[in-house]
């Protein structure tokens, strides 16, 4: 059975930081690819206050087996105290693309 693919989302407050997170994860083979979207407006509570910030989203493609290593790397590389790191399973996808993700992250 093939490894379950995941899309992992993180955000950052600067486009250059988003590019660095994307490139670093791909170069380390923790993600097969990364896509950057933004800016987006984020509204959230932090330290008792409602905050509004402009952020860039980074969507990283990896496998379930590789998630923990990617999360650890993101926690180390990210400059937020509590970065958003959310993994969503890919429930369907083309077999060739899913195999590519696995191969690029050291799976197959």
Phi and psi in radians as a Rosetta constraint file:
Dihedral C 1 N 2 CA 2 C 2 CIRCULARHARMONIC -1.242 0.35
Dihedral N 2 CA 2 C 2 N 3 CIRCULARHARMONIC 2.670 0.35
Dihedral C 2 N 3 CA 3 C 3 CIRCULARHARMONIC -1.160 0.35
Dihedral N 3 CA 3 C 3 N 4 CIRCULARHARMONIC 2.494 0.35
Dihedral C 3 N 4 CA 4 C 4 CIRCULARHARMONIC -1.188 0.35
Dihedral N 4 CA 4 C 4 N 5 CIRCULARHARMONIC 2.282 0.35
Dihedral C 4 N 5 CA 5 C 5 CIRCULARHARMONIC -1.538 0.35
Dihedral N 5 CA 5 C 5 N 6 CIRCULARHARMONIC 2.601 0.35
Dihedral C 5 N 6 CA 6 C 6 CIRCULARHARMONIC -2.279 0.35
Dihedral N 6 CA 6 C 6 N 7 CIRCULARHARMONIC 2.618 0.35
Dihedral C 6 N 7 CA 7 C 7 CIRCULARHARMONIC -1.873 0.35
Dihedral N 7 CA 7 C 7 N 8 CIRCULARHARMONIC 2.141 0.35
Dihedral C 7 N 8 CA 8 C 8 CIRCULARHARMONIC -1.914 0.35
Dihedral N 8 CA 8 C 8 N 9 CIRCULARHARMONIC 2.230 0.35
Dihedral C 8 N 9 CA 9 C 9 CIRCULARHARMONIC -1.877 0.35
Dihedral N 9 CA 9 C 9 N 10 CIRCULARHARMONIC 2.346 0.35
Dihedral C 9 N 10 CA 10 C 10 CIRCULARHARMONIC -2.395 0.35
Dihedral N 10 CA 10 C 10 N 11 CIRCULARHARMONIC 2.861 0.35
Dihedral C 10 N 11 CA 11 C 11 CIRCULARHARMONIC -2.300 0.35
Dihedral N 11 CA 11 C 11 N 12 CIRCULARHARMONIC 2.744 0.35
Dihedral C 11 N 12 CA 12 C 12 CIRCULARHARMONIC -2.615 0.35
Dihedral N 12 CA 12 C 12 N 13 CIRCULARHARMONIC 2.897 0.35
Dihedral C 12 N 13 CA 13 C 13 CIRCULARHARMONIC -1.628 0.35
Dihedral N 13 CA 13 C 13 N 14 CIRCULARHARMONIC 0.160 0.35
Dihedral C 13 N 14 CA 14 C 14 CIRCULARHARMONIC -2.643 0.35
Dihedral N 14 CA 14 C 14 N 15 CIRCULARHARMONIC 2.375 0.35
Dihedral C 14 N 15 CA 15 C 15 CIRCULARHARMONIC -1.070 0.35
Dihedral N 15 CA 15 C 15 N 16 CIRCULARHARMONIC -0.694 0.35
Dihedral C 15 N 16 CA 16 C 16 CIRCULARHARMONIC -1.107 0.35
Dihedral N 16 CA 16 C 16 N 17 CIRCULARHARMONIC -0.668 0.35
Dihedral C 16 N 17 CA 17 C 17 CIRCULARHARMONIC -1.134 0.35
Dihedral N 17 CA 17 C 17 N 18 CIRCULARHARMONIC -0.695 0.35
Dihedral C 17 N 18 CA 18 C 18 CIRCULARHARMONIC -1.086 0.35
Dihedral N 18 CA 18 C 18 N 19 CIRCULARHARMONIC -0.759 0.35
Dihedral C 18 N 19 CA 19 C 19 CIRCULARHARMONIC -1.096 0.35
Dihedral N 19 CA 19 C 19 N 20 CIRCULARHARMONIC -0.696 0.35
Dihedral C 19 N 20 CA 20 C 20 CIRCULARHARMONIC -1.166 0.35
Dihedral N 20 CA 20 C 20 N 21 CIRCULARHARMONIC -0.733 0.35
Dihedral C 20 N 21 CA 21 C 21 CIRCULARHARMONIC -1.106 0.35
Dihedral N 21 CA 21 C 21 N 22 CIRCULARHARMONIC -0.762 0.35
Dihedral C 21 N 22 CA 22 C 22 CIRCULARHARMONIC -1.084 0.35
Dihedral N 22 CA 22 C 22 N 23 CIRCULARHARMONIC -0.893 0.35
Dihedral C 22 N 23 CA 23 C 23 CIRCULARHARMONIC -1.130 0.35
Dihedral N 23 CA 23 C 23 N 24 CIRCULARHARMONIC -0.733 0.35
Dihedral C 23 N 24 CA 24 C 24 CIRCULARHARMONIC -1.093 0.35
Dihedral N 24 CA 24 C 24 N 25 CIRCULARHARMONIC -0.744 0.35
Dihedral C 24 N 25 CA 25 C 25 CIRCULARHARMONIC -1.172 0.35
Dihedral N 25 CA 25 C 25 N 26 CIRCULARHARMONIC -0.695 0.35
Dihedral C 25 N 26 CA 26 C 26 CIRCULARHARMONIC -1.227 0.35
Dihedral N 26 CA 26 C 26 N 27 CIRCULARHARMONIC -0.771 0.35
Dihedral C 26 N 27 CA 27 C 27 CIRCULARHARMONIC -1.082 0.35
Dihedral N 27 CA 27 C 27 N 28 CIRCULARHARMONIC -0.588 0.35
Dihedral C 27 N 28 CA 28 C 28 CIRCULARHARMONIC -1.426 0.35
Dihedral N 28 CA 28 C 28 N 29 CIRCULARHARMONIC -0.007 0.35
Dihedral C 28 N 29 CA 29 C 29 CIRCULARHARMONIC 1.071 0.35
Dihedral N 29 CA 29 C 29 N 30 CIRCULARHARMONIC 0.498 0.35
Dihedral C 29 N 30 CA 30 C 30 CIRCULARHARMONIC -1.531 0.35
Dihedral N 30 CA 30 C 30 N 31 CIRCULARHARMONIC -0.342 0.35
Dihedral C 30 N 31 CA 31 C 31 CIRCULARHARMONIC -2.413 0.35
Dihedral N 31 CA 31 C 31 N 32 CIRCULARHARMONIC 2.502 0.35
Dihedral C 31 N 32 CA 32 C 32 CIRCULARHARMONIC -1.311 0.35
Dihedral N 32 CA 32 C 32 N 33 CIRCULARHARMONIC -0.609 0.35
Dihedral C 32 N 33 CA 33 C 33 CIRCULARHARMONIC -2.759 0.35
Dihedral N 33 CA 33 C 33 N 34 CIRCULARHARMONIC 2.923 0.35
Dihedral C 33 N 34 CA 34 C 34 CIRCULARHARMONIC -2.493 0.35
Dihedral N 34 CA 34 C 34 N 35 CIRCULARHARMONIC 2.501 0.35
Dihedral C 34 N 35 CA 35 C 35 CIRCULARHARMONIC -2.148 0.35
Dihedral N 35 CA 35 C 35 N 36 CIRCULARHARMONIC 2.431 0.35
Dihedral C 35 N 36 CA 36 C 36 CIRCULARHARMONIC -1.982 0.35
Dihedral N 36 CA 36 C 36 N 37 CIRCULARHARMONIC 2.280 0.35
Dihedral C 36 N 37 CA 37 C 37 CIRCULARHARMONIC -2.226 0.35
Dihedral N 37 CA 37 C 37 N 38 CIRCULARHARMONIC 2.468 0.35
Dihedral C 37 N 38 CA 38 C 38 CIRCULARHARMONIC 2.712 0.35
Dihedral N 38 CA 38 C 38 N 39 CIRCULARHARMONIC 3.112 0.35
Dihedral C 38 N 39 CA 39 C 39 CIRCULARHARMONIC -1.327 0.35
Dihedral N 39 CA 39 C 39 N 40 CIRCULARHARMONIC 2.694 0.35
Dihedral C 39 N 40 CA 40 C 40 CIRCULARHARMONIC -2.115 0.35
Dihedral N 40 CA 40 C 40 N 41 CIRCULARHARMONIC 2.757 0.35
Dihedral C 40 N 41 CA 41 C 41 CIRCULARHARMONIC -1.748 0.35
Dihedral N 41 CA 41 C 41 N 42 CIRCULARHARMONIC 2.156 0.35
Dihedral C 41 N 42 CA 42 C 42 CIRCULARHARMONIC -1.891 0.35
Dihedral N 42 CA 42 C 42 N 43 CIRCULARHARMONIC 2.347 0.35
Dihedral C 42 N 43 CA 43 C 43 CIRCULARHARMONIC -2.116 0.35
Dihedral N 43 CA 43 C 43 N 44 CIRCULARHARMONIC 2.191 0.35
Dihedral C 43 N 44 CA 44 C 44 CIRCULARHARMONIC -2.728 0.35
Dihedral N 44 CA 44 C 44 N 45 CIRCULARHARMONIC 2.838 0.35
Dihedral C 44 N 45 CA 45 C 45 CIRCULARHARMONIC -1.685 0.35
Dihedral N 45 CA 45 C 45 N 46 CIRCULARHARMONIC 2.339 0.35
Dihedral C 45 N 46 CA 46 C 46 CIRCULARHARMONIC -2.554 0.35
Dihedral N 46 CA 46 C 46 N 47 CIRCULARHARMONIC 2.163 0.35
Dihedral C 46 N 47 CA 47 C 47 CIRCULARHARMONIC 0.906 0.35
Dihedral N 47 CA 47 C 47 N 48 CIRCULARHARMONIC 0.768 0.35
Dihedral C 47 N 48 CA 48 C 48 CIRCULARHARMONIC 1.451 0.35
Dihedral N 48 CA 48 C 48 N 49 CIRCULARHARMONIC 0.016 0.35
Dihedral C 48 N 49 CA 49 C 49 CIRCULARHARMONIC -2.117 0.35
Dihedral N 49 CA 49 C 49 N 50 CIRCULARHARMONIC 2.638 0.35
Dihedral C 49 N 50 CA 50 C 50 CIRCULARHARMONIC -1.525 0.35
Dihedral N 50 CA 50 C 50 N 51 CIRCULARHARMONIC 2.147 0.35
Dihedral C 50 N 51 CA 51 C 51 CIRCULARHARMONIC -1.987 0.35
Dihedral N 51 CA 51 C 51 N 52 CIRCULARHARMONIC 2.663 0.35
Dihedral C 51 N 52 CA 52 C 52 CIRCULARHARMONIC -2.261 0.35
Dihedral N 52 CA 52 C 52 N 53 CIRCULARHARMONIC 2.267 0.35
Dihedral C 52 N 53 CA 53 C 53 CIRCULARHARMONIC -2.525 0.35
Dihedral N 53 CA 53 C 53 N 54 CIRCULARHARMONIC 2.658 0.35
Dihedral C 53 N 54 CA 54 C 54 CIRCULARHARMONIC -1.545 0.35
Dihedral N 54 CA 54 C 54 N 55 CIRCULARHARMONIC 2.268 0.35
Dihedral C 54 N 55 CA 55 C 55 CIRCULARHARMONIC -2.409 0.35
Dihedral N 55 CA 55 C 55 N 56 CIRCULARHARMONIC 2.866 0.35
Dihedral C 55 N 56 CA 56 C 56 CIRCULARHARMONIC -1.998 0.35
Dihedral N 56 CA 56 C 56 N 57 CIRCULARHARMONIC 2.382 0.35
Dihedral C 56 N 57 CA 57 C 57 CIRCULARHARMONIC -1.667 0.35
Dihedral N 57 CA 57 C 57 N 58 CIRCULARHARMONIC 2.428 0.35
Dihedral C 57 N 58 CA 58 C 58 CIRCULARHARMONIC -2.106 0.35
Dihedral N 58 CA 58 C 58 N 59 CIRCULARHARMONIC 2.066 0.35
Dihedral C 58 N 59 CA 59 C 59 CIRCULARHARMONIC -1.812 0.35
Dihedral N 59 CA 59 C 59 N 60 CIRCULARHARMONIC 2.052 0.35
Dihedral C 59 N 60 CA 60 C 60 CIRCULARHARMONIC -1.937 0.35
Dihedral N 60 CA 60 C 60 N 61 CIRCULARHARMONIC 2.363 0.35
Dihedral C 60 N 61 CA 61 C 61 CIRCULARHARMONIC -1.754 0.35
Dihedral N 61 CA 61 C 61 N 62 CIRCULARHARMONIC 2.146 0.35
Dihedral C 61 N 62 CA 62 C 62 CIRCULARHARMONIC -2.571 0.35
Dihedral N 62 CA 62 C 62 N 63 CIRCULARHARMONIC -2.961 0.35
Dihedral C 62 N 63 CA 63 C 63 CIRCULARHARMONIC -1.959 0.35
Dihedral N 63 CA 63 C 63 N 64 CIRCULARHARMONIC 2.822 0.35
Dihedral C 63 N 64 CA 64 C 64 CIRCULARHARMONIC -1.051 0.35
Dihedral N 64 CA 64 C 64 N 65 CIRCULARHARMONIC -0.672 0.35
Dihedral C 64 N 65 CA 65 C 65 CIRCULARHARMONIC -1.116 0.35
Dihedral N 65 CA 65 C 65 N 66 CIRCULARHARMONIC -0.521 0.35
Dihedral C 65 N 66 CA 66 C 66 CIRCULARHARMONIC -1.633 0.35
Dihedral N 66 CA 66 C 66 N 67 CIRCULARHARMONIC -0.032 0.35
Dihedral C 66 N 67 CA 67 C 67 CIRCULARHARMONIC -1.038 0.35
Dihedral N 67 CA 67 C 67 N 68 CIRCULARHARMONIC -0.852 0.35
Dihedral C 67 N 68 CA 68 C 68 CIRCULARHARMONIC -1.035 0.35
Dihedral N 68 CA 68 C 68 N 69 CIRCULARHARMONIC -0.710 0.35
Dihedral C 68 N 69 CA 69 C 69 CIRCULARHARMONIC -1.155 0.35
Dihedral N 69 CA 69 C 69 N 70 CIRCULARHARMONIC -0.704 0.35
Dihedral C 69 N 70 CA 70 C 70 CIRCULARHARMONIC -1.138 0.35
Dihedral N 70 CA 70 C 70 N 71 CIRCULARHARMONIC -0.785 0.35
Dihedral C 70 N 71 CA 71 C 71 CIRCULARHARMONIC -1.046 0.35
Dihedral N 71 CA 71 C 71 N 72 CIRCULARHARMONIC -0.804 0.35
Dihedral C 71 N 72 CA 72 C 72 CIRCULARHARMONIC -1.033 0.35
Dihedral N 72 CA 72 C 72 N 73 CIRCULARHARMONIC -0.762 0.35
Dihedral C 72 N 73 CA 73 C 73 CIRCULARHARMONIC -1.106 0.35
Dihedral N 73 CA 73 C 73 N 74 CIRCULARHARMONIC -0.786 0.35
Dihedral C 73 N 74 CA 74 C 74 CIRCULARHARMONIC -1.064 0.35
Dihedral N 74 CA 74 C 74 N 75 CIRCULARHARMONIC -0.743 0.35
Dihedral C 74 N 75 CA 75 C 75 CIRCULARHARMONIC -1.074 0.35
Dihedral N 75 CA 75 C 75 N 76 CIRCULARHARMONIC -0.621 0.35
Dihedral C 75 N 76 CA 76 C 76 CIRCULARHARMONIC -1.325 0.35
Dihedral N 76 CA 76 C 76 N 77 CIRCULARHARMONIC -0.715 0.35
Dihedral C 76 N 77 CA 77 C 77 CIRCULARHARMONIC -1.432 0.35
Dihedral N 77 CA 77 C 77 N 78 CIRCULARHARMONIC -0.425 0.35
Dihedral C 77 N 78 CA 78 C 78 CIRCULARHARMONIC -1.395 0.35
Dihedral N 78 CA 78 C 78 N 79 CIRCULARHARMONIC 2.546 0.35
Dihedral C 78 N 79 CA 79 C 79 CIRCULARHARMONIC -1.702 0.35
Dihedral N 79 CA 79 C 79 N 80 CIRCULARHARMONIC -0.006 0.35
Dihedral C 79 N 80 CA 80 C 80 CIRCULARHARMONIC -1.360 0.35
Dihedral N 80 CA 80 C 80 N 81 CIRCULARHARMONIC 2.583 0.35
Dihedral C 80 N 81 CA 81 C 81 CIRCULARHARMONIC -1.103 0.35
Dihedral N 81 CA 81 C 81 N 82 CIRCULARHARMONIC -0.758 0.35
Dihedral C 81 N 82 CA 82 C 82 CIRCULARHARMONIC -2.321 0.35
Dihedral N 82 CA 82 C 82 N 83 CIRCULARHARMONIC 1.427 0.35
Dihedral C 82 N 83 CA 83 C 83 CIRCULARHARMONIC -1.222 0.35
Dihedral N 83 CA 83 C 83 N 84 CIRCULARHARMONIC 2.581 0.35
Dihedral C 83 N 84 CA 84 C 84 CIRCULARHARMONIC -1.218 0.35
Dihedral N 84 CA 84 C 84 N 85 CIRCULARHARMONIC 2.141 0.35
Dihedral C 84 N 85 CA 85 C 85 CIRCULARHARMONIC -2.431 0.35
Dihedral N 85 CA 85 C 85 N 86 CIRCULARHARMONIC 1.852 0.35
Dihedral C 85 N 86 CA 86 C 86 CIRCULARHARMONIC -2.228 0.35
Dihedral N 86 CA 86 C 86 N 87 CIRCULARHARMONIC 2.268 0.35
Dihedral C 86 N 87 CA 87 C 87 CIRCULARHARMONIC -1.889 0.35
Dihedral N 87 CA 87 C 87 N 88 CIRCULARHARMONIC 2.315 0.35
Dihedral C 87 N 88 CA 88 C 88 CIRCULARHARMONIC -2.100 0.35
Dihedral N 88 CA 88 C 88 N 89 CIRCULARHARMONIC 2.230 0.35
Dihedral C 88 N 89 CA 89 C 89 CIRCULARHARMONIC -1.217 0.35
Dihedral N 89 CA 89 C 89 N 90 CIRCULARHARMONIC 2.520 0.35
Dihedral C 89 N 90 CA 90 C 90 CIRCULARHARMONIC -1.556 0.35
Dihedral N 90 CA 90 C 90 N 91 CIRCULARHARMONIC 1.930 0.35
Dihedral C 90 N 91 CA 91 C 91 CIRCULARHARMONIC -1.453 0.35
Dihedral N 91 CA 91 C 91 N 92 CIRCULARHARMONIC -0.403 0.35
Dihedral C 91 N 92 CA 92 C 92 CIRCULARHARMONIC -2.625 0.35
Dihedral N 92 CA 92 C 92 N 93 CIRCULARHARMONIC 2.680 0.35
Dihedral C 92 N 93 CA 93 C 93 CIRCULARHARMONIC -3.105 0.35
Dihedral N 93 CA 93 C 93 N 94 CIRCULARHARMONIC 2.889 0.35
Dihedral C 93 N 94 CA 94 C 94 CIRCULARHARMONIC -1.148 0.35
Dihedral N 94 CA 94 C 94 N 95 CIRCULARHARMONIC 2.446 0.35
Dihedral C 94 N 95 CA 95 C 95 CIRCULARHARMONIC -1.013 0.35
Dihedral N 95 CA 95 C 95 N 96 CIRCULARHARMONIC -0.706 0.35
Dihedral C 95 N 96 CA 96 C 96 CIRCULARHARMONIC -1.146 0.35
Dihedral N 96 CA 96 C 96 N 97 CIRCULARHARMONIC -0.741 0.35
Dihedral C 96 N 97 CA 97 C 97 CIRCULARHARMONIC -1.170 0.35
Dihedral N 97 CA 97 C 97 N 98 CIRCULARHARMONIC -0.773 0.35
Dihedral C 97 N 98 CA 98 C 98 CIRCULARHARMONIC -1.111 0.35
Dihedral N 98 CA 98 C 98 N 99 CIRCULARHARMONIC -0.657 0.35
Dihedral C 98 N 99 CA 99 C 99 CIRCULARHARMONIC -1.150 0.35
Dihedral N 99 CA 99 C 99 N 100 CIRCULARHARMONIC -0.656 0.35
Dihedral C 99 N 100 CA 100 C 100 CIRCULARHARMONIC -1.086 0.35
Dihedral N 100 CA 100 C 100 N 101 CIRCULARHARMONIC -0.788 0.35
Dihedral C 100 N 101 CA 101 C 101 CIRCULARHARMONIC -0.985 0.35
Dihedral N 101 CA 101 C 101 N 102 CIRCULARHARMONIC -0.835 0.35
Dihedral C 101 N 102 CA 102 C 102 CIRCULARHARMONIC -1.064 0.35
Dihedral N 102 CA 102 C 102 N 103 CIRCULARHARMONIC -0.782 0.35
Dihedral C 102 N 103 CA 103 C 103 CIRCULARHARMONIC -1.150 0.35
Dihedral N 103 CA 103 C 103 N 104 CIRCULARHARMONIC -0.691 0.35
Dihedral C 103 N 104 CA 104 C 104 CIRCULARHARMONIC -1.278 0.35
Dihedral N 104 CA 104 C 104 N 105 CIRCULARHARMONIC -0.344 0.35
Dihedral C 104 N 105 CA 105 C 105 CIRCULARHARMONIC -1.808 0.35
Dihedral N 105 CA 105 C 105 N 106 CIRCULARHARMONIC 0.291 0.35
Dihedral C 105 N 106 CA 106 C 106 CIRCULARHARMONIC 1.547 0.35
Dihedral N 106 CA 106 C 106 N 107 CIRCULARHARMONIC 0.158 0.35
Dihedral C 106 N 107 CA 107 C 107 CIRCULARHARMONIC -1.321 0.35
Dihedral N 107 CA 107 C 107 N 108 CIRCULARHARMONIC -1.211 0.35
